[in-house]
Amino acid sequence: MCPNGVEWKTLGEVTYWDKRFNEVDRSLQPEIRKYHYFLANELEELESPTGTIKILYTSNRIAYADEETVAENVVDAEVVAIPWGGNANIKYFKGKFITADNRIAVVRDPSILSTKFVYYWLTKNQAEIDSYYRGAGIKHPSMLKVLSLPLPLPPLEIQKKIVECLDKFSALAAELQAELQMRRKQYEYYRTQLLTPHSDCNSADNTDDAQWEWKTLGEVCTILRGKRLTKSELSADEQYPVFHGGIEPLGFYKECNREADTVMIINVGASAGTVGYSDKKFWSSDGCYCLSKSDLVIPKFMYYLLQKRELELKSKVRYAGIPTLDSDVIKRIKIPLPSLAEQARIVAILDKFEKLITSMEEGIPAEQIRQQKRYEYYRDLLLTFDRKAV
């Protein structure tokens, strides 16, 4: 649609920024648009589940603030932004917002340049802009290089068509992620419903609250402590996974000390309080408690029950030195137990949900990668312009 090429200008020639940069010639910054910059911890305190004002973090964190708490610092604009420190996490937003320490740009003349077009052009040049971030410790961008980045200026109508096309690709990726989030929430909802005693619960054997018996974990099973192995004893060629400070194997060992169908609770390190389950034999190190088998509870039911209570377990971790979860604390946790028949029914339902979620977590990211490649292919194709002959 532009067979004779298009005019090109530098980014600084077509945008206004939020600061006057020392290394940039004043002629390239005739106007400055200033904003109030919040510290990250200040923004976290302003977050509200009912908020309507976008919090423009330097990361991809999505959050909102209540307008009445930030009214004097709210900006209503269409902007592109990059973080002042870290890396070139390019963002676009249109509407009311408050900001962290981003470098923010607005288009000088919307009648000839679309802000969203600028955003897509910057994402096309992500690697180039990333290379502008330099420095020891936290990296900062060379704003002279950012503002000197060449930008094509096709007719506005063509810019809008390109934006419309690329928006559709972005929407497909968002739909995939939203579907996965929806299924996770659905799973969490039914897990909570099924694992909470109700006086009117709809159960296979007509149980009610009186038939859900509350017991401590110490009354139901024994907390088994594992045995530490040295790194030299581990090998990728051995049969049994070894669990220590997380639910991902630390390595593999020639022997096992736990049977299949066992529930584990990580008791040391950053993952202390995390609940896991293995349907295969494994070795439990001393950073991984395991729950003994019991005639009162199906292990997989116990796993789902404790997985739902992970926040409670993690709240009981001691943080003096290495984070540690004591076995005596675990023993005192109270859990509700229905009949074994009801446990089996609940496990069957939650197993189906978990299988679905696992399948989606494997399938959706693969599809997202395919969509991302399609998006990048068409973005690069649509945003390729020859220079107009002078």
C-alpha positions as CSV (number, residue, x, y, z in Angstrom):
1,M,0.0,0.0,0.0
2,C,3.1,2.2,0.1
3,P,4.9,1.2,-3.1
4,N,7.0,4.4,-3.2
5,G,8.1,4.1,0.4
6,V,7.3,6.3,3.4
7,E,8.8,9.2,5.4
8,W,10.9,8.2,8.4
9,K,11.6,10.2,11.5
10,T,13.3,9.5,14.9
11,L,11.1,8.6,17.8
12,G,12.2,11.8,19.6
13,E,10.9,13.9,16.7
14,V,7.3,12.5,17.0
15,T,6.9,12.0,20.8
16,Y,7.0,14.0,24.0
17,W,8.5,12.3,27.1
18,D,8.2,12.7,30.9
19,K,11.7,14.0,31.6
20,R,14.3,16.1,30.1
21,F,17.3,13.9,29.4
22,N,20.8,15.3,29.9
23,E,22.3,13.5,26.9
24,V,19.5,14.6,24.5
25,D,19.7,17.9,22.6
26,R,17.1,20.4,23.9
27,S,15.7,20.8,20.3
28,L,14.5,17.2,20.4
29,Q,12.6,17.9,23.7
30,P,10.6,21.1,23.2
31,E,8.0,19.9,25.6
32,I,7.9,17.7,28.7
33,R,4.9,15.8,30.2
34,K,5.6,15.3,33.9
35,Y,4.0,12.6,36.1
36,H,4.1,11.7,39.8
37,Y,6.2,8.6,40.2
38,F,5.3,6.1,43.0
39,L,7.7,3.7,44.6
40,A,6.8,0.0,44.2
41,N,5.9,-0.5,47.9
42,E,3.7,2.6,47.7
43,L,1.8,1.2,44.8
44,E,1.4,-2.2,46.5
45,E,-0.4,-0.4,49.4
46,L,-2.7,1.4,46.9
47,E,-3.8,-1.8,45.2
48,S,-7.5,-2.4,45.4
49,P,-9.7,-5.3,44.1
50,T,-12.4,-2.7,43.3
51,G,-10.0,-0.1,41.8
52,T,-10.6,1.5,38.4
53,I,-7.3,3.4,38.0
54,K,-4.6,1.4,36.3
55,I,-1.3,1.0,38.2
56,L,1.4,1.2,35.5
57,Y,4.1,-0.9,37.1
58,T,7.5,-1.3,35.4
59,S,6.8,-5.1,35.4
60,N,3.8,-6.9,33.8
61,R,2.0,-6.9,37.1
62,I,-1.7,-6.1,36.6
63,A,-3.4,-4.0,39.4
64,Y,-5.7,-1.1,40.0
65,A,-6.2,1.6,42.7
66,D,-9.3,3.4,43.9
67,E,-9.6,6.8,42.3
68,E,-10.4,8.6,45.6
69,T,-7.0,7.5,47.1
70,V,-4.9,8.7,44.1
71,A,-7.1,11.4,42.6
72,E,-4.5,14.2,42.5
73,N,-1.9,12.0,40.7
74,V,-4.2,10.4,38.1
75,V,-3.4,10.9,34.4
76,D,-5.8,10.3,31.6
77,A,-3.8,9.7,28.4
78,E,-2.7,7.3,25.7
79,V,0.9,6.4,26.3
80,V,3.7,4.0,25.7
81,A,6.2,3.3,28.4
82,I,9.5,1.6,29.2
83,P,11.0,1.0,32.7
84,W,13.8,3.4,33.9
85,G,15.6,0.4,35.4
86,G,15.9,-3.3,34.4
87,N,15.1,-4.1,30.8
88,A,12.9,-2.8,28.0
89,N,9.5,-4.1,29.1
90,I,7.4,-2.1,26.6
91,K,3.9,-1.2,27.6
92,Y,0.9,0.5,26.0
93,F,-2.1,2.0,27.9
94,K,-5.0,4.3,27.2
95,G,-7.1,5.6,30.0
96,K,-6.6,6.7,33.6
97,F,-3.5,5.6,35.4
98,I,-0.8,6.2,38.0
99,T,2.8,5.1,37.4
100,A,5.9,3.7,38.9
101,D,9.3,4.9,37.6
102,N,8.6,4.4,33.9
103,R,9.8,6.6,31.0
104,I,6.6,7.6,29.4
105,A,5.9,8.9,25.9
106,V,2.9,10.5,24.2
107,V,2.5,11.1,20.5
108,R,3.0,14.8,19.5
109,D,0.5,14.8,16.7
110,P,-2.2,12.1,16.8
111,S,-3.5,13.3,13.3
112,I,-0.4,11.8,11.7
113,L,0.7,9.1,14.1
114,S,-1.1,6.4,16.1
115,T,0.2,5.7,19.6
116,K,-0.6,2.0,19.3
117,F,1.4,1.9,16.0
118,V,4.3,3.3,17.9
119,Y,3.9,0.6,20.6
120,Y,3.9,-2.2,17.9
121,W,6.9,-0.6,16.2
122,L,8.8,-0.6,19.6
123,T,7.9,-4.3,20.3
124,K,9.3,-5.1,16.8
125,N,12.5,-3.5,17.9
126,Q,12.5,-5.0,21.4
127,A,16.0,-6.6,21.1
128,E,17.5,-3.3,19.9
129,I,15.9,-1.3,22.7
130,D,17.1,-3.9,25.2
131,S,20.6,-3.4,24.1
132,Y,20.3,0.3,25.1
133,Y,20.1,-0.7,28.8
134,R,23.5,-0.6,30.3
135,G,25.2,-0.3,33.7
136,A,26.5,-2.2,36.7
137,G,23.7,-3.5,39.0
138,I,20.3,-2.1,37.8
139,K,20.6,-1.2,34.1
140,H,19.2,2.1,32.7
141,P,18.5,2.9,29.1
142,S,20.4,5.4,27.0
143,M,17.5,7.8,26.2
144,L,19.6,9.4,23.4
145,K,19.6,6.0,21.6
146,V,15.9,5.5,22.4
147,L,14.9,8.9,21.0
148,S,17.1,8.4,18.0
149,L,15.4,5.2,17.0
150,P,14.1,5.6,13.4
151,L,10.3,5.2,13.0
152,P,8.3,4.9,9.7
153,L,5.4,7.2,9.1
154,P,2.9,5.6,6.7
155,P,-0.5,7.3,6.2
156,L,-2.6,7.2,9.4
157,E,-5.2,5.0,7.7
158,I,-2.6,2.4,7.0
159,Q,-1.3,2.6,10.6
160,K,-4.8,2.0,11.9
161,K,-5.2,-1.1,9.6
162,I,-1.9,-2.5,10.8
163,V,-2.9,-1.9,14.5
164,E,-6.3,-3.5,13.9
165,C,-4.7,-6.6,12.4
166,L,-2.1,-6.9,15.2
167,D,-4.7,-6.3,17.9
168,K,-6.5,-9.4,16.6
169,F,-3.4,-11.5,17.1
170,S,-2.9,-10.1,20.6
171,A,-6.6,-10.8,21.4
172,L,-6.2,-14.5,20.5
173,A,-3.2,-14.8,22.9
174,A,-5.2,-13.1,25.6
175,E,-8.2,-15.4,25.1
176,L,-6.0,-18.5,25.5
177,Q,-4.6,-17.2,28.8
178,A,-8.1,-16.2,30.0
179,E,-9.4,-19.7,29.2
180,L,-6.6,-21.2,31.3
181,Q,-7.2,-18.8,34.2
182,M,-11.0,-19.5,34.1
183,R,-10.4,-23.2,34.3
184,R,-8.0,-22.8,37.2
185,K,-10.6,-20.7,39.1
186,Q,-13.3,-23.2,38.3
187,Y,-11.1,-26.0,39.7
188,E,-10.3,-24.0,42.8
189,Y,-14.0,-23.2,43.3
190,Y,-15.1,-26.9,43.1
191,R,-12.1,-28.0,45.2
192,T,-13.2,-25.6,48.0
193,Q,-16.8,-26.7,47.7
194,L,-16.0,-30.4,47.7
195,L,-13.5,-30.2,50.6
196,T,-15.7,-28.1,52.9
197,P,-18.3,-29.9,55.1
198,H,-21.8,-28.6,54.4
199,S,-25.0,-29.3,56.2
200,D,-26.7,-29.7,52.8
201,C,-23.7,-31.3,51.0
202,N,-24.6,-33.3,47.9
203,S,-22.5,-36.4,48.6
204,A,-22.5,-40.0,47.3
205,D,-23.4,-41.6,50.6
206,N,-25.6,-38.7,51.9
207,T,-23.1,-37.5,54.4
208,D,-23.7,-34.3,56.4
209,D,-21.7,-32.2,58.8
210,A,-22.2,-34.7,61.6
211,Q,-20.5,-37.4,59.5
212,W,-17.5,-35.3,58.7
213,E,-15.1,-35.9,61.6
214,W,-12.5,-33.3,62.5
215,K,-9.2,-34.7,63.5
216,T,-5.6,-33.4,63.9
217,L,-3.1,-34.6,61.3
218,G,-1.2,-36.2,64.2
219,E,-4.3,-38.3,65.0
220,V,-4.6,-39.5,61.5
221,C,-1.1,-40.3,60.4
222,T,2.6,-40.2,61.3
223,I,4.9,-37.4,60.1
224,L,7.9,-39.3,58.5
225,R,11.2,-37.5,58.3
226,G,13.4,-38.3,55.3
227,K,17.2,-38.9,55.2
228,R,19.7,-36.6,53.5
229,L,21.8,-37.7,50.6
230,T,25.0,-36.1,49.4
231,K,25.2,-34.6,45.9
232,S,27.8,-37.3,45.0
233,E,25.2,-40.0,45.7
234,L,22.7,-38.5,43.1
235,S,22.7,-39.5,39.5
236,A,20.5,-38.7,36.5
237,D,20.8,-42.4,35.5
238,E,19.2,-43.8,38.7
239,Q,15.5,-44.8,39.0
240,Y,14.0,-43.0,42.0
241,P,13.5,-39.2,42.2
242,V,14.8,-37.5,45.3
243,F,12.8,-34.7,47.0
244,H,14.3,-32.2,49.4
245,G,13.4,-28.5,49.4
246,G,10.8,-28.5,46.7
247,I,8.3,-30.6,44.8
248,E,10.7,-30.9,41.8
249,P,13.2,-33.7,42.1
250,L,16.6,-32.7,43.4
251,G,18.1,-35.7,41.5
252,F,17.8,-39.4,41.3
253,Y,18.9,-42.3,43.6
254,K,19.3,-46.1,43.3
255,E,17.0,-46.8,46.3
256,C,13.6,-45.5,47.6
257,N,12.4,-44.9,51.1
258,R,8.8,-44.0,50.3
259,E,6.1,-46.0,48.5
260,A,4.0,-44.7,45.7
261,D,0.8,-42.8,46.5
262,T,2.4,-40.7,49.2
263,V,1.8,-37.1,50.3
264,M,4.8,-34.9,51.0
265,I,5.2,-31.5,52.7
266,I,8.4,-29.5,52.1
267,N,9.7,-28.4,55.5
268,V,12.8,-26.3,54.7
269,G,13.8,-23.5,52.4
270,A,11.8,-21.1,50.2
271,S,9.2,-23.8,49.4
272,A,8.6,-24.7,53.0
273,G,4.8,-25.5,53.5
274,T,4.4,-26.6,49.8
275,V,2.3,-29.8,49.5
276,G,3.2,-32.5,46.9
277,Y,2.1,-36.0,45.9
278,S,3.9,-38.8,44.1
279,D,2.2,-41.7,42.4
280,K,5.6,-43.4,42.1
281,K,8.2,-44.6,44.6
282,F,10.8,-42.0,45.6
283,W,13.5,-41.0,48.1
284,S,12.5,-38.4,50.8
285,S,15.4,-36.3,52.0
286,D,15.4,-34.5,55.3
287,G,13.9,-31.4,53.8
288,C,10.7,-33.3,52.8
289,Y,8.2,-34.7,55.4
290,C,5.9,-37.5,54.3
291,L,2.6,-38.6,55.7
292,S,2.2,-42.3,56.6
293,K,-0.6,-44.4,55.1
294,S,-3.8,-44.5,57.3
295,D,-7.0,-46.5,57.4
296,L,-8.9,-43.2,57.9
297,V,-7.9,-41.3,54.7
298,I,-7.1,-41.9,51.1
299,P,-3.7,-40.4,50.4
300,K,-4.9,-38.5,47.3
301,F,-7.8,-37.0,49.3
302,M,-5.2,-35.9,51.9
303,Y,-3.2,-34.3,49.1
304,Y,-6.1,-32.3,47.8
305,L,-7.2,-31.3,51.4
306,L,-3.7,-30.0,52.3
307,Q,-3.1,-28.4,48.9
308,K,-6.2,-26.3,49.7
309,R,-4.6,-25.4,53.1
310,E,-1.1,-24.5,51.7
311,L,-1.4,-20.8,52.8
312,E,-2.2,-22.0,56.3
313,L,0.9,-24.3,56.3
314,K,3.1,-21.6,54.9
315,S,1.9,-19.1,57.6
316,K,3.3,-21.4,60.2
317,V,6.9,-21.5,58.7
318,R,9.6,-20.1,61.0
319,Y,11.8,-17.6,59.3
320,A,14.7,-17.2,61.8
321,G,17.6,-18.3,59.6
322,I,16.6,-21.0,57.1
323,P,12.8,-21.1,56.7
324,T,11.6,-24.2,58.6
325,L,8.2,-25.9,59.2
326,D,8.2,-28.0,62.4
327,S,6.6,-31.4,62.4
328,D,4.8,-30.6,65.7
329,V,3.1,-27.7,64.0
330,I,1.9,-30.0,61.2
331,K,0.6,-32.5,63.7
332,R,-1.7,-29.9,65.3
333,I,-3.4,-28.9,62.0
334,K,-7.1,-29.9,62.1
335,I,-8.6,-31.5,59.0
336,P,-12.2,-32.6,58.2
337,L,-12.6,-36.3,57.1
338,P,-15.8,-37.7,55.5
339,S,-16.3,-41.4,54.9
340,L,-13.8,-43.3,52.7
341,A,-16.6,-43.6,50.0
342,E,-17.1,-39.9,50.0
343,Q,-13.3,-39.3,49.9
344,A,-13.1,-41.6,46.8
345,R,-15.9,-39.7,45.1
346,I,-14.3,-36.3,45.7
347,V,-10.9,-37.6,44.5
348,A,-12.4,-38.9,41.3
349,I,-13.9,-35.5,40.5
350,L,-10.8,-33.5,41.4
351,D,-8.6,-35.9,39.5
352,K,-10.6,-35.1,36.4
353,F,-10.2,-31.4,37.0
354,E,-6.5,-31.7,37.6
355,K,-6.1,-33.8,34.4
356,L,-7.9,-31.1,32.5
357,I,-5.9,-28.3,34.0
358,T,-2.6,-30.2,33.3
359,S,-3.6,-30.8,29.8
360,M,-4.5,-27.1,29.3
361,E,-1.2,-26.0,31.0
362,E,0.7,-28.1,28.5
363,G,-1.4,-27.4,25.4
364,I,-2.2,-23.7,25.8
365,P,1.4,-22.6,26.2
366,A,2.3,-24.6,23.1
367,E,-0.5,-22.9,21.2
368,Q,0.6,-19.5,22.7
369,I,4.0,-20.1,21.3
370,R,2.5,-20.8,17.9
371,Q,0.3,-17.7,18.1
372,Q,3.3,-15.6,19.1
373,K,5.3,-16.8,16.1
374,R,2.4,-16.0,13.8
375,Y,2.0,-12.6,15.4
376,E,5.7,-11.8,15.2
377,Y,5.8,-12.9,11.5
378,Y,2.9,-10.7,10.5
379,R,4.0,-7.8,12.7
380,D,7.5,-7.8,11.1
381,L,5.9,-8.1,7.7
382,L,3.3,-5.3,8.3
383,L,5.9,-3.0,9.8
384,T,8.4,-3.2,7.0
385,F,8.6,-0.1,4.9
386,D,10.9,1.3,2.3
387,R,12.2,4.8,2.8
388,K,10.6,7.4,0.5
389,A,13.1,8.6,-2.1
390,V,14.2,12.2,-1.4
